């Protein structure tokens, strides 16, 4: 009977997860103005559990102003998007560049397609051209940008590497003997093979590729590129790979600089100080100002950024910079600083830059006035994303914990009236709220900080138990967005508490800097405080805990420090031993930072440092663990290598503890392969169900 009940629960879990996986999220939005109307292309994506693939599809339509609102006409038809890696529209909106991946003779190849007035006018086969390696479409290096006149397209690719052969074989013209096995350091987790990225231009009129890799310093890897207004200069972002490369993904604290390349004389000028971290450069519509975000190198991997500006005169970037929006140290509820991955490039009103950023537990929309420096809030509840601004019309998307993504349009004003372009349905069987907390565990260096949690719970069914879920990072944040797994847990009878402890983004810079040197205490006590508060409020004694990365670290810390509190635990790619991860992670500096130690490239870990790192690690509490724990690993994880969890699991088994470990091939730190991500969820749910009676 017990096995039958377990099988029935697994079937129900699979059914709920499959149903929710069909709910799409917004991938991208393009808007083109034509004859008074605005043509819109929305690309959506969702997980297909039959094909075990992430599927994208495009829906098109148009909208136009109508009184105080908008009339919207969306086509009932949609088409699957196949192989599109990057898309770029020309300034006039009539040309489209597409980076497409296709399989030919069983091998993956990349093509650049040029479309004009709905006709494909050119296709570039990058393999046949043999000018460079892989063209990048990832969030770190990926870039596809039209020149202002629509004659050229710039992109980022891996520099071509000469072939190698044995010393004992006659070398061909393009071969160098003896270089087989020569190590080329890359940029780490999810950027394997990204070793030396550089800038390339496709000239549409001449039908040729121009390589610019020899113009930049050899230690610099080139990322996002921008054209000047006259098309004679290019602005690029470059990361310093000397003396060695540190993992880039998820980290906004890497030494980097902006460079300007003059295409006439091939001169490259470094524009910003390379001792800072700079990211997300954009140029204003008039082409007169360069804007970007800046933060301190190293230290916390995500910090509050400064919005910086340089004037552009006659196409040349001036050396003097100015701070447009400074970092915000203290949480003031109205605006807590710029905590975002990037500045949206096509989101300018007449005098304002429209952007979204973490704002406590919301992702709120703000407008920055370039004339007077004011920042005002346009939309706050939920998780917003601004896609385009055209003629002071904002096209945005929004979701909440019980409402999947919807696309909206509104006129920029003091009170925006939103019109739905694509709607979504509120899940009435899930309720949610944001709870503010004053910490019981005080930090004398950073007093007065608060933090929040997001509570989701089923509205029509009894609660089986509470799932406590701290985020990773540690400098991340759970926004009030729709999350498939949290919604699924609620539909299966669990309440979920997603905790933004002190150190989370969106609560001011002081909150970020309060955590380094205080992990395993401040973050642990914040999470436990929420768990006890919510558990008492829900009147449940059945409590589970789960998290990934630093959230996994906290999961293991809590079952070690509070061994009688949680019924079961599940950790994904958790940090278990900071003293050992410092030598194997792609982000060595992380271990120094969280332990409160100063990082330099040449820093050797002293015995005192090792002791500090070990003392704040979950593995120090293995003797106290009583909670059954399940661990899920991505086999290719470079951020938190799997040796961490294998060591921890062995220590538990040697002490007779209950531990189960899954290791997924072809997955890295997030375990985001569609099939394995789904299996992970079912395994977690089954694990928790096994211990619901405890």
C-alpha positions in Angstrom: 0.0 0.0 0.0 2.8 2.4 0.9 4.5 1.7 -2.5 1.2 2.3 -4.2 0.8 5.7 -2.5 4.3 6.7 -3.4 3.7 5.8 -7.0 0.5 7.7 -7.1 2.2 10.8 -5.6 5.0 10.5 -8.2 2.4 10.3 -11.0 0.6 13.4 -9.6 3.9 15.2 -9.4 4.8 14.4 -13.0 1.4 15.5 -14.1 1.6 18.8 -12.3 5.1 19.5 -13.4 4.3 18.6 -17.0 1.3 21.0 -17.0 3.2 23.9 -15.6 6.1 23.3 -18.0 3.8 24.3 -20.8 3.4 27.8 -19.4 5.7 30.0 -21.5 8.0 32.8 -20.4 9.0 35.8 -22.5 12.3 35.4 -24.2 12.5 38.5 -26.3 10.3 41.3 -27.9 11.0 43.3 -31.0 8.9 46.4 -32.1 9.0 48.3 -35.4 7.0 51.4 -36.1 5.3 51.6 -39.5 2.6 54.0 -40.7 1.4 55.0 -37.3 1.1 51.4 -36.0 3.6 49.3 -34.0 4.4 45.8 -35.3 5.5 43.5 -32.5 7.2 40.1 -32.4 7.1 38.2 -29.1 9.3 35.2 -28.7 8.2 32.8 -25.9 9.9 29.7 -24.5 8.9 26.7 -22.5 10.2 23.3 -21.6 8.9 20.4 -23.8 9.0 17.3 -21.8 8.2 15.1 -24.8 11.3 16.2 -26.7 13.3 17.1 -23.6 14.1 20.5 -25.1 13.6 24.2 -24.5 11.2 25.3 -27.2 10.8 28.8 -28.6 8.0 30.1 -30.7 7.1 33.5 -32.2 3.8 35.3 -32.1 3.3 38.5 -34.1 0.8 41.3 -34.2 0.4 45.1 -33.9 -0.9 47.7 -31.6 -1.7 51.4 -32.0 -2.8 54.3 -29.8 -6.5 54.6 -29.0 -7.5 57.4 -26.7 -5.7 57.0 -23.4 -4.9 53.4 -24.2 -4.0 51.0 -27.0 -5.8 48.8 -29.5 -4.0 45.4 -29.8 -4.3 42.9 -32.7 -2.4 39.7 -32.1 -2.3 36.9 -34.7 -3.8 33.7 -33.4 -1.0 31.8 -35.2 2.5 31.1 -34.0 5.6 29.5 -35.4 8.4 27.6 -33.7 11.7 29.4 -33.7 14.4 26.9 -34.7 18.2 27.5 -34.4 18.1 31.3 -33.8 20.9 32.2 -31.4 20.9 36.0 -31.8 18.8 38.5 -33.7 19.5 42.1 -34.4 17.2 44.7 -36.2 18.8 47.6 -38.1 18.0 51.1 -36.9 15.4 51.6 -39.7 13.7 48.3 -38.8 13.9 46.9 -42.3 16.9 44.7 -42.0 17.4 41.8 -39.7 20.6 39.9 -38.9 20.2 36.3 -37.6 22.9 34.1 -36.1 21.5 30.6 -36.7 22.7 27.2 -35.7 21.9 24.2 -37.9 23.0 20.6 -38.2 24.5 19.6 -41.5 25.8 16.0 -42.1 25.5 15.4 -38.4 27.6 18.3 -37.4 26.6 21.6 -35.9 27.3 24.7 -38.0 26.7 28.4 -37.6 25.4 30.8 -40.2 24.8 34.5 -40.4 21.6 35.4 -42.3 20.9 38.9 -43.6 17.2 39.6 -44.2 15.8 42.7 -45.9 12.1 43.5 -46.4 11.1 39.9 -45.4 13.6 38.4 -48.0 16.8 36.6 -47.1 19.5 38.4 -49.2 22.6 36.7 -47.8 23.8 33.6 -45.9 27.3 33.4 -44.5 28.7 29.9 -43.7 31.2 30.6 -40.9 32.8 27.1 -41.2 33.4 27.6 -45.0 34.7 31.2 -44.4 37.3 29.8 -41.9 38.0 33.2 -40.4 37.5 32.3 -36.7 36.1 29.8 -34.3 32.7 29.7 -32.6 30.5 32.8 -32.8 29.3 33.5 -29.3 25.6 33.9 -28.4 25.9 33.6 -24.6 24.9 36.3 -22.2 28.6 37.2 -21.4 30.2 37.6 -24.8 27.3 37.3 -27.3 26.7 40.3 -29.4 25.1 41.1 -32.9 25.0 44.8 -33.7 24.1 46.7 -36.9 26.0 49.8 -37.8 23.7 52.9 -37.8 23.6 53.0 -41.6 22.8 49.3 -41.9 25.9 48.4 -43.9 27.8 46.3 -41.4 27.2 43.8 -38.6 29.6 43.3 -35.7 29.8 40.1 -33.6 32.1 38.3 -31.2 33.9 35.0 -32.0 36.7 32.8 -30.7 40.0 33.6 -32.5 41.2 31.1 -35.0 43.7 28.6 -33.5 46.4 27.1 -35.8 46.2 23.3 -36.1 48.8 21.2 -34.5 50.6 17.9 -35.4 53.3 15.7 -33.9 56.9 16.5 -34.2 57.2 13.2 -36.0 54.9 14.1 -38.8 55.5 16.5 -41.6 53.6 19.7 -40.9 51.1 21.2 -43.3 51.1 24.9 -44.0 48.4 25.6 -41.4 49.9 23.3 -38.8 52.4 23.9 -35.9 54.2 20.8 -34.6 54.3 19.9 -30.9 51.3 21.9 -29.7 48.9 19.1 -29.1 47.7 19.2 -25.5 48.8 22.8 -24.9 46.5 24.2 -22.3 44.4 27.2 -23.2 42.7 28.7 -20.1 39.1 29.6 -20.6 36.6 31.7 -18.6 35.2 28.8 -16.5 31.7 27.6 -15.7 29.4 27.5 -18.7 32.1 29.3 -20.8 34.3 26.3 -21.5 36.3 26.9 -24.6 35.9 30.7 -24.4 39.6 31.5 -24.3 40.4 34.4 -26.6 37.3 36.2 -27.9 37.6 39.0 -30.3 35.7 41.4 -32.6 34.7 40.7 -36.2 32.6 42.6 -38.8 30.6 41.3 -41.7 30.4 43.9 -44.5 27.0 43.4 -46.1 27.9 45.3 -49.3 31.3 43.7 -49.9 30.1 40.3 -48.6 33.2 39.8 -46.6 34.4 39.3 -43.0 36.8 41.7 -41.4 38.9 40.4 -38.5 40.0 42.9 -35.9 41.6 40.5 -33.4 45.2 41.8 -34.0 44.3 45.3 -32.9 43.6 44.5 -29.2 46.0 43.5 -26.4 46.5 39.8 -26.3 45.5 39.5 -22.7 42.1 41.0 -23.3 39.0 39.0 -24.2 36.4 41.1 -26.1 32.7 41.2 -25.3 29.8 43.5 -26.1 30.4 45.9 -29.0 28.7 49.1 -30.0 28.8 51.4 -33.1 29.3 55.1 -33.0 26.8 57.3 -34.7 28.9 57.8 -37.7 30.0 54.2 -38.0 33.7 55.1 -37.8 34.3 54.0 -34.3 33.4 50.9 -32.2 33.2 50.7 -28.5 33.9 47.3 -26.9 34.1 45.7 -23.5 37.2 43.8 -22.6 38.1 41.5 -19.7 41.6 41.2 -18.5 42.8 37.6 -18.6 46.2 38.3 -16.9 47.8 36.8 -14.9 45.0 34.2 -15.1 41.3 34.0 -15.9 38.7 33.8 -13.2 35.1 32.6 -13.9 32.9 35.2 -15.4 29.4 34.0 -15.4 27.2 35.3 -12.5 30.1 37.6 -11.5 30.0 41.4 -11.9 33.3 42.0 -10.1 35.9 41.2 -12.7 38.7 43.7 -13.8 37.6 45.0 -17.2 37.6 48.2 -19.3 36.0 49.8 -22.3 38.0 50.4 -25.5 37.3 52.5 -28.5 38.5 51.3 -31.9 38.8 53.8 -34.8 38.1 51.9 -38.0 40.0 54.5 -40.2 43.4 54.4 -38.5 42.9 51.1 -36.6 43.8 52.9 -33.3 42.6 51.4 -30.1 42.2 53.6 -27.0 41.4 52.4 -23.5 38.5 54.6 -22.3 38.0 53.5 -18.7 40.3 52.5 -15.8 41.1 48.8 -16.0 41.3 48.6 -12.2 37.5 48.6 -12.0 34.7 46.3 -13.1 32.7 47.8 -15.9 29.8 46.2 -17.8 26.7 46.8 -19.9 27.8 49.8 -22.1 25.1 51.6 -24.1 25.1 54.8 -26.2 22.2 57.2 -26.0 20.0 57.7 -29.2 21.7 61.0 -30.1 25.1 59.3 -30.0 26.5 61.9 -27.6 26.9 59.9 -24.4 28.4 56.6 -23.4 26.7 55.0 -20.4 27.8 51.9 -18.4 27.7 50.3 -15.0 30.8 50.2 -12.7 31.6 48.4 -9.5 34.6 47.5 -7.4 36.7 44.5 -8.6 36.6 41.3 -6.5 34.9 41.3 -3.2 31.1 40.4 -3.4 30.4 38.9 -6.8 27.3 41.1 -7.2 27.3 44.6 -5.9 25.3 47.8 -6.3 26.5 49.4 -9.6 27.2 53.0 -10.4 25.8 54.4 -13.6 28.6 56.2 -15.3 28.8 58.5 -18.3 31.4 59.8 -20.8 30.6 62.5 -23.4 31.1 61.6 -27.1 32.4 64.5 -29.2 32.8 64.1 -33.0 32.7 60.3 -32.5 35.5 60.4 -29.9 34.8 59.3 -26.3 36.1 61.9 -23.8 38.3 60.7 -21.0 36.4 62.4 -18.2 33.7 60.4 -16.6 30.8 61.4 -14.4 28.6 59.5 -11.9 25.0 59.7 -13.0 23.5 57.4 -10.3 25.7 56.5 -7.4 25.6 53.3 -5.3 22.9 53.4 -2.6 24.3 52.2 0.7 21.2 52.0 2.8 17.8 50.5 2.0 15.4 53.4 1.7 12.5 51.5 0.2 12.1 54.1 -2.7 15.2 53.2 -4.6 18.0 50.9 -3.4 20.5 51.2 -6.3 21.2 49.6 -9.6 21.3 45.8 -9.1 20.9 44.5 -12.6 22.6 42.3 -15.2 22.5 45.0 -17.9 21.1 48.3 -18.9 18.5 47.9 -21.6 19.8 49.4 -24.9 16.6 50.5 -26.7 14.7 51.8 -23.7 14.9 55.6 -23.9 12.1 58.1 -23.4 12.5 61.7 -24.5 14.6 62.6 -21.4 14.6 59.4 -19.5 16.3 56.0 -19.4 13.9 53.2 -18.5 15.3 50.2 -16.6 14.4 47.5 -14.2 16.4 46.4 -11.1 16.1 44.3 -8.0 14.2 46.5 -5.5 14.0 44.5 -2.3 12.1 41.3 -3.3 10.6 42.9 -6.4 12.1 43.6 -9.8 10.8 47.2 -10.2 10.8 49.5 -13.2 12.4 53.0 -12.9 13.0 56.0 -15.0 16.3 58.0 -14.8 16.0 61.6 -15.9 19.2 62.5 -17.8 18.5 66.3 -17.3 18.1 66.5 -13.6 19.3 63.1 -12.3 16.0 62.1 -10.7 15.0 58.5 -10.4 11.3 57.7 -10.2 9.5 54.4 -9.8 7.1 53.4 -12.7 6.0 49.9 -11.5 7.0 47.9 -8.4 4.8 44.9 -7.6 6.0 41.7 -9.1 9.0 41.1 -11.4 9.1 43.5 -14.4 11.3 43.5 -17.5 11.4 46.4 -19.9 11.9 45.2 -23.5 11.6 48.4 -25.7 10.6 52.0 -25.5 9.4 53.6 -28.7 8.0 57.2 -28.9 7.6 57.1 -25.0 5.6 53.8 -25.3 7.0 51.1 -23.0 6.7 47.5 -23.9 7.3 45.3 -20.9 6.6 42.0 -19.3 5.7 41.1 -15.8 5.0 38.0 -13.7 4.2 37.2 -10.0 4.5 34.0 -8.0 1.0 32.9 -9.0 0.8 34.6 -12.4 3.1 33.6 -15.4 4.6 36.2 -17.7 2.4 38.6 -19.6 3.4 41.3 -22.1 2.1 44.8 -21.6 2.2 48.2 -23.3 1.8 51.6 -21.7 2.5 55.3 -22.3 5.3 56.7 -20.2 3.7 59.0 -17.6 3.4 59.6 -13.9 0.8 56.8 -13.7 1.1 54.3 -16.5 -2.1 52.6 -17.6 -1.1 49.2 -18.9 -2.8 47.4 -21.8 -2.2 43.6 -22.1 -0.7 42.4 -25.4 -0.4 38.8 -24.2 -2.2 37.9 -21.0 -1.7 35.1 -18.5 -4.1 33.6 -15.9 -3.8 34.0 -12.2 -3.5 30.7 -10.4 -6.2 31.2 -7.7 -5.2 28.0 -5.9 -1.9 29.7 -4.9 -1.6 32.7 -2.7 1.6 34.7 -1.9 2.9 37.6 0.1 6.1 39.3 0.9 7.1 39.3 4.6 9.5 41.8 6.1 11.8 40.7 8.9 13.9 42.5 11.4 16.9 40.2 12.2 17.3 38.7 15.6 21.0 38.1 15.0 22.6 41.6 15.0 25.5 42.8 12.9 27.1 45.7 14.8 29.0 46.9 11.8 25.9 47.1 9.7 23.0 47.9 12.1 19.4 48.6 11.0 19.3 46.2 8.1 16.1 44.3 7.3 15.4 41.4 5.0 12.4 39.7 3.4 10.9 36.3 2.5 8.3 35.4 -0.1 5.6 33.0 1.2 3.6 30.9 -1.3 0.9 28.5 -0.1 -2.0 26.5 -1.5 -5.4 28.1 -0.9 -7.8 25.2 -1.3 -5.9 22.2 0.2 -4.4 21.4 3.7 -0.7 22.2 3.9 1.5 19.0 4.1 4.5 20.9 5.3 6.7 23.9 4.8 9.6 24.0 2.2 12.3 26.5 3.3 14.2 27.7 0.2 17.2 30.1 0.6 18.7 31.4 -2.6 22.3 30.9 -3.9 25.1 33.4 -4.5 25.2 34.4 -1.6 24.6 37.7 -3.3 21.5 36.8 -5.3 17.8 37.4 -4.7 14.5 35.6 -5.1 12.2 38.0 -6.9 8.4 38.0 -6.8 8.4 36.3 -10.2 6.7 33.1 -11.4 8.8 30.1 -10.5 7.7 26.8 -11.9 9.0 24.6 -9.1 7.6 26.8 -6.3 4.2 26.8 -8.0 4.3 23.0 -8.5 5.2 22.5 -4.8 2.1 24.6 -3.8 -0.2 22.7 -6.2 1.1 19.5 -4.5 0.2 20.7 -1.1 3.3 22.4 0.3 3.9 25.9 1.4 7.2 27.5 0.2 9.2 30.2 1.9 11.8 31.8 -0.4 14.2 33.7 1.7 16.2 36.9 0.8 18.5 37.0 3.8 20.8 39.9 4.6 23.4 40.0 1.8 20.8 39.7 -1.0 20.8 42.1 -3.9 18.2 44.9 -4.0 18.5 45.9 -0.4 21.3 48.5 -0.7 25.1 48.1 -0.7 25.4 47.8 3.0 23.3 44.7 3.0 25.7 43.2 0.5 28.8 44.0 2.5 27.3 42.8 5.8 27.7 39.2 4.8 31.4 38.5 3.8 33.1 37.2 6.9 29.8 36.4 8.5 28.6 33.4 6.5 27.4 30.4 8.5 26.1 32.8 11.1 24.2 35.8 9.7 22.7 34.0 6.7 22.0 30.8 8.7 20.3 32.6 11.5 18.2 34.8 9.1 17.0 31.6 7.3 16.2 29.8 10.6 14.4 32.9 11.9 12.1 32.9 8.9 11.6 29.1 9.1 10.5 29.3 12.7 8.3 32.3 12.1 6.5 30.9 9.1 6.2 27.4 10.6 4.5 28.8 13.7 2.2 30.9 11.6 1.2 27.9 9.4 1.0 25.7 12.5 3.0 23.0 11.0 5.8 20.9 12.5 6.7 19.3 9.1 9.6 21.3 7.6 11.9 20.7 4.7 14.8 22.7 3.3 16.2 22.9 -0.2 18.6 25.1 -2.1 21.3 25.2 -4.7 24.9 26.5 -4.6 25.1 28.8 -1.6 21.5 27.9 -1.0 22.8 24.3 -0.8 25.5 25.4 1.5 22.8 26.9 3.8 20.7 23.8 3.5 23.6 21.7 4.9 24.5 24.3 7.5 21.0 24.4 8.8 20.6 20.6 9.2 23.9 20.6 10.9 23.3 23.5 13.3 19.6 22.7 13.9 19.7 18.9 13.7 16.2 18.2 15.1 14.3 20.9 13.1 14.0 19.7 9.5 12.3 16.5 8.4 14.4 16.1 5.2 16.8 18.2 3.0 17.7 18.4 -0.6 20.8 20.3 -1.9 21.9 21.0 -5.4 25.6 21.4 -6.1 26.2 22.7 -2.6 29.4 24.1 -1.2 30.5 21.8 1.6 34.1 22.7 2.3 35.4 26.2 1.5 38.9 25.2 2.5 39.1 22.7 -0.3 37.0 24.5 -2.9 39.4 27.5 -2.9 41.9 25.4 -5.0 39.4 23.9 -7.5 36.6 26.3 -8.2 36.7 28.5 -11.3 36.1 31.5 -8.9 38.9 31.1 -6.4 38.2 34.7 -5.1 34.8 33.7 -3.9 36.2 31.5 -1.1 38.4 34.4 0.1 35.5 36.9 0.0 32.9 34.9 1.9 35.4 33.9 4.6 36.4 37.6 5.1 39.9 37.3 3.6 41.5 39.6 1.0 42.0 38.2 -2.4 44.9 38.9 -4.8 46.0 36.9 -7.8 49.2 35.8 -6.1 47.6 35.2 -2.7 48.6 31.8 -1.1 46.2 30.5 1.4 47.7 30.6 4.9 47.0 28.1 7.6 44.9 30.7 9.4 42.9 31.3 6.2 42.4 27.5 5.8 41.2 27.3 9.4 38.7 30.2 8.9 37.4 28.7 5.7 37.0 25.2 7.3 35.4 26.6 10.4 32.5 28.2 8.4 31.9 25.1 6.2 29.0 22.6 6.5 31.4 19.7 6.7 32.3 20.8 10.3 28.8 19.8 11.4 28.6 16.3 9.9 28.7 14.7 13.4 25.5 16.6 14.3 23.4 15.9 11.2 20.3 13.8 11.7 18.2 14.9 8.8 18.0 12.7 5.7 19.7 14.5 2.9 19.6 14.2 -0.9 22.3 15.8 -3.0 22.0 16.5 -6.8 25.1 17.2 -8.8 25.9 18.5 -12.3 28.8 16.4 -13.5 30.4 19.2 -15.5 30.1 21.8 -12.7 33.2 24.0 -12.5 31.8 26.5 -10.0 31.3 23.9 -7.2 33.1 20.7 -8.4 31.4 17.5 -7.5 34.3 16.4 -5.3 32.8 18.8 -2.7 29.6 16.7 -2.3 31.3 13.3 -2.7 33.5 14.2 0.3 30.5 15.3 2.4 28.4 12.3 1.4 31.2 9.9 2.4 31.5 11.6 5.8 27.8 11.1 6.4 27.8 7.5 5.3 30.7 6.7 7.5 28.6 8.0 10.4 25.6 6.0 9.5 23.6 8.9 8.3 20.9 8.8 5.6 22.2 10.3 2.3 21.2 9.9 -1.3 23.3 11.3 -4.2 22.4 11.9 -7.9 25.0 12.8 -10.5 23.7 14.1 -13.8 25.8 14.0 -17.0 26.0 16.9 -19.4 24.9 19.4 -16.7 26.9 22.1 -15.0 26.2 24.3 -12.0 22.4 25.0 -12.6 21.4 21.4 -13.7 19.3 23.0 -16.4 19.1 20.2 -18.9 15.3 19.9 -19.4 15.1 16.2 -18.6 17.4 16.3 -15.6 15.9 19.5 -14.2 12.5 17.8 -14.3 13.7 14.5 -12.8 15.5 16.5 -10.0 12.2 18.1 -9.0 10.3 14.8 -8.9 13.1 13.2 -6.9 13.0 16.1 -4.4 9.2 15.9 -4.1 9.4 12.1 -3.6 12.1 12.6 -1.0 10.0 15.1 1.0 6.9 12.9 0.7 8.8 10.0 2.2 9.3 12.1 5.4 6.0 14.0 5.6 5.0 12.0 8.7 8.2 12.7 10.7 
